[in-house]
Amino acid sequence: MLKYTTRTLRRQKMKTILVTGGAGHVGSHIIEQLISTDPNNNVISLDNYFTGKVENHIVGAEYRVGHTKDIFKHIKETPDIIFHLGEYARIAPSFQDIEKVYDMNILGTFQVVEFCRQKKVSKLVYAASSTKFAIEGNGRNQNPYSFSKATNVDLINNYGAWFGLPYAICYFYNAFGPRENSDPNYGTLIAKYERAWLNGEKLKVVKPGTQKRNFTYVGDLARGIIQVAQKGNGDGYALGNTNSYSVLEIAESFGNNIEFIDGYPGRAESGEAPNKAREEFGWEATVNILEYIDDFCSQNKKVRPSKKVLS
Ligand SMILES: NC(=O)c1ccc[n+]([C@@H]2O[C@H](COP(=O)([O-])OP(=O)(O)OC[C@H]3O[C@@H](n4cnc5c(N)ncnc54)[C@H](O)[C@@H]3O)[C@@H](O)[C@H]2O)c1
């Protein structure tokens, strides 16, 4: 009898949480925190492995391979929460990849939002991009990636208004930290700089180098989006470090082997996004990018080629 009661209580406590893009950089940290804070969470990832990696898998989660546009086929459960991160996620190559952007972000996200409406999911939490706040709010038109992300924000806000969809929207600023992707096409700046530094190559800085970014630790982003899932409602949860640094400052902090290169189109300074995560529950970023780079360089200096090779 006692055994039955305990099992019943456990079953009541278990939450099914879907993370789209769970094999990606930020998604893997969300899964890690969800499992470590409550091992009763039944965490499922849906990822098409476009940039996701098996090495990012976290023990305790279930990984399903699939595109978000096929979410009805892959997810028979009704999750309590969906963290929707599974989208094409890079600016510079999004011009040449516009078909992929449309397919993965516009077609895929429409099905995710419909799934939430039809299955009455209690909360959809979307990882939007802060790039839409650039150029006095016109940043959405800078490039295909920003356009798709801002369009999905409009879609989700409208589903809230039209159908009463429960949702919250976060805006991420440049993520850095463990499991960051250093791929030459789809990698992020800090991971590419780490790789170049380790290989003794020059760090490429897009001219003029004075462009600033609010680099934000991936563990802070994951903690923030989970808090937004628990306490947030609607649009406007910016998750960005208040300190910003220019790309040149970042490159210089690794050492002085720098090469200036011509810029790619489609990216202006990040703009200010609404700050509800700080106002409503005091979210703050805890890791400074320059200290992180300093630690990385001290920990890895032994595996770096000698100065002779570098010069
Ligand atoms: N990293 C940042 O600085 C940043 C900034 C703003 C917004 N975001 C958003 O946060 C999310 C995660 O970013 P990330 O940096 O971890 O990127 P990432 O590329 O590491 O992760 C995205 C994951 O989604 C998967 N994916 C892509 N399209 C999919 C689809 N249609 N169906 C299923 N899986 C799909 C990829 O394989 C990958 O595993 C993205 O939506 C991105 O637009 C990230």
The ligand as a Tripos MOL2 file, in Angstrom:
@<TRIPOS>MOLECULE
LIG
   44    48     1     0     0
SMALL
NO_CHARGES

@<TRIPOS>ATOM
      1 N1         23.5850   31.5360  -29.1720 N.am      1 LIG1
      2 C1         23.1660   32.7850  -29.2150 C.2       1 LIG1
      3 O1         23.9210   33.7190  -28.9330 O.2       1 LIG1
      4 C2         21.7270   33.0880  -29.5690 C.ar      1 LIG1
      5 C3         21.3160   34.4300  -29.6400 C.ar      1 LIG1
      6 C4         19.9880   34.6990  -29.9650 C.ar      1 LIG1
      7 C5         19.0870   33.6600  -30.1710 C.ar      1 LIG1
      8 N2         19.5250   32.3760  -30.1090 N.ar      1 LIG1
      9 C6         18.5820   31.2970  -30.3800 C.3       1 LIG1
     10 O2         18.7310   30.2770  -29.4210 O.3       1 LIG1
     11 C7         18.5350   29.0040  -30.0190 C.3       1 LIG1
     12 C8         19.7170   28.0930  -29.7250 C.3       1 LIG1
     13 O3         20.8980   28.6780  -30.2370 O.3       1 LIG1
     14 P1         22.3000   27.9440  -30.1430 P.3       1 LIG1
     15 O4         23.3380   28.9920  -30.1550 O.co2     1 LIG1
     16 O5         22.2760   26.9430  -29.0530 O.co2     1 LIG1
     17 O6         22.3520   27.2540  -31.5740 O.3       1 LIG1
     18 P2         22.7250   25.7600  -31.9810 P.3       1 LIG1
     19 O7         22.8630   25.7820  -33.4760 O.co2     1 LIG1
     20 O8         23.8520   25.2610  -31.1790 O.co2     1 LIG1
     21 O9         21.4030   24.9830  -31.5640 O.3       1 LIG1
     22 C9         20.2690   24.9010  -32.3880 C.3       1 LIG1
     23 C10        19.8520   23.4320  -32.3990 C.3       1 LIG1
     24 O10        18.6300   23.3050  -33.0860 O.3       1 LIG1
     25 C11        18.7300   22.2500  -34.0270 C.3       1 LIG1
     26 N3         17.7690   22.5830  -35.0830 N.ar      1 LIG1
     27 C12        17.8250   23.6000  -35.9630 C.ar      1 LIG1
     28 N4         16.7040   23.6360  -36.7060 N.ar      1 LIG1
     29 C13        15.9220   22.6140  -36.2870 C.ar      1 LIG1
     30 C14        14.6420   22.1420  -36.6680 C.ar      1 LIG1
     31 N5         13.9020   22.7600  -37.5920 N.pl3     1 LIG1
     32 N6         14.1560   21.0510  -36.0560 N.ar      1 LIG1
     33 C15        14.8600   20.4180  -35.0770 C.ar      1 LIG1
     34 N7         16.0750   20.8430  -34.6590 N.ar      1 LIG1
     35 C16        16.5890   21.9420  -35.2550 C.ar      1 LIG1
     36 C17        20.1740   22.2020  -34.4380 C.3       1 LIG1
     37 O11        20.5980   20.9670  -34.9290 O.3       1 LIG1
     38 C18        20.8720   22.5550  -33.1200 C.3       1 LIG1
     39 O12        21.0970   21.4120  -32.3350 O.3       1 LIG1
     40 C19        18.3020   29.2580  -31.5030 C.3       1 LIG1
     41 O13        16.9170   29.2780  -31.7440 O.3       1 LIG1
     42 C20        18.8830   30.6350  -31.7200 C.3       1 LIG1
     43 O14        18.2740   31.3460  -32.8000 O.3       1 LIG1
     44 C21        20.8260   32.0740  -29.8220 C.ar      1 LIG1
@<TRIPOS>BOND
     1     1     2 1
     2     2     3 2
     3     2     4 1
     4     4     5 ar
     5     4    44 ar
     6     5     6 ar
     7     6     7 ar
     8     7     8 ar
     9     8     9 1
    10     8    44 ar
    11     9    10 1
    12     9    42 1
    13    10    11 1
    14    11    12 1
    15    11    40 1
    16    12    13 1
    17    13    14 1
    18    14    15 2
    19    14    16 1
    20    14    17 1
    21    17    18 1
    22    18    19 2
    23    18    20 1
    24    18    21 1
    25    21    22 1
    26    22    23 1
    27    23    24 1
    28    23    38 1
    29    24    25 1
    30    25    26 1
    31    25    36 1
    32    26    27 ar
    33    26    35 ar
    34    27    28 ar
    35    28    29 ar
    36    29    30 ar
    37    29    35 ar
    38    30    31 1
    39    30    32 ar
    40    32    33 ar
    41    33    34 ar
    42    34    35 ar
    43    36    37 1
    44    36    38 1
    45    38    39 1
    46    40    41 1
    47    40    42 1
    48    42    43 1
@<TRIPOS>SUBSTRUCTURE
     1 LIG1         1 GROUP 0 **** ****
